[in-house]
Amino acid sequence: MKTNSLLFTTLLVAFIISGCGSTGALNSANITEVQLSDNNYEIVATSVKGKASAGYLLGISTGAGNRQIQTFGIARLHGSSSLFGDAVENLWDNFRDEYGEVEGRELALVNIRYDTDALNLFVYTKPTVSVRADVVEFK
């Protein structure tokens, strides 16, 4: 009986230590400079939104509202670990739905803003990343 208890405790600790984690940081730098001072562009859309979230069992998310969100959980139940990339992809999907195809057009995202939020319950955490941007098309 003592051996079963020790085995169960060891497996439980190993399961907890090998849980899912994500810093959620979007550390990016732009080295491309685009001059929007000439009449070489048109604002196609403003405040296009995208959102992504994930759910974790027995976890916690911290830093909501800051430039990054950190999440630790035992197991990811839904969503992916790349919330910022998923949010931007969702933004482009929303753009396509309202303004047509992206392929073949010279589009760029400008004035990119993002926000983070988290739902923390006792046994569940759900970090969310929201992205908003304006879209310009070059002539």
N, C-alpha and C positions, 0 to 999 in steps of 0.2 A: 504494500500500500504506500509506503514511504517512497519507493522508487517511482511509482506512477505520479505521485504528487511532485516530485523533483523534476521528472520529465515534462509534466504539464507546465510547471513554472518556467523551465528553461525554454520551451517552445513559445510560451507567451512573451517572454522577454525578447527572444529573437524576432518574433513577429512585430513587436512594438519598435524595436531598433531599426528594422528594415522597412519602416513605413515610407510614405510618399512625402516629399517636401518640395517647395518651390519658393524662390525669393520673389518672383514676379517682377524683377527689376527690368526696366526698359532703359538700358544704357546705350544711347546711340549718339552718333555725331555726324553731322552733315559736312561734307567737304565740297559739295557741289553748290555753286552759286548761280542763281538764275536772276537776271535783271527783269523786273516786271515794270520798268519805268516807261518803256516804249509801248506803242500800240500793237504789240505782237501777241497778245493773249486776250482771252475772253473768260470772264467768270461764268462757269457753267452751272454751278450749284453752291449753295452756302449751307453750312451747318449739317452736312451729311453725317449721320450717326451710325456707329457700329458698336456691338456689345458682345462680350463673351464671359462665360462663367464656368465654374467647375464645382463639384461637390465632393467633400471628403468625409469619411467616417472617422469618428473620434479624433477630431482635429481642431485647430484654432488658426485664425488668420489675424495678423496684426498689421498695423500701418495703414489702415483704410483711410482714404482721403489724402494721403501723402503721394509722392511721386512713385512709390513702389508699395507693394503689398507682399507680405511674407506669409506663407501657408505651410503648416505641417499637419499631416493626417496619417492615420493608419493605412487607409486604402482609398483611392480615388474611385468614386461611384459613377461620375459622369463628367464630361468635359475633357479638355486636354491640359497639358502642363504649359502650353504656350498661349496664354490668354491674350497677350498683346497682339500677336500675329493673328489669332482667331478673330479678335475684335476688328482689326484692319480689314481682314478678308470679308467679315460681315458688313463693314462699311461699303466696300466695293460691290457686294451683292445688292445692298440697298440702293446704291447709285444706279446699278444696271436696271433694277426694277422700275425706277422713276425716269431715268434719262437715257436709257438705251445702252448698247454694247460699249465696252471699253476698248476692245481689240481694234487696231487700226487707227486709233485716235491718239494724239499727243497730249495726254492728261498728266496733271501733277496735283498732289495734295499739298495745300498750303494752310497756314494757320492751324496746325494740328494741335489739338488739346485732348488730354485724357484725364480720367478720374478713376479712382478705385473705391470699392465698397466691399463690405464683408458682412455676412450674416453668421453669427456665432451662437450656436445652441450647445447644449451639454454634450451631445453625441454627434454633432454634424456642423460642418462649416462650409460656407459657400462664398468664395471670393469672386468678385465681378470687376471687370475692366470695361470702361466705356471710352470710346474714341469719337471725336467730332472734328471735322475738317471741312475746309472749302476746297472746291475742285476748279482748277483753271485748265483751259485748253489753249494750246499754242497754235497760232495761225501759220 
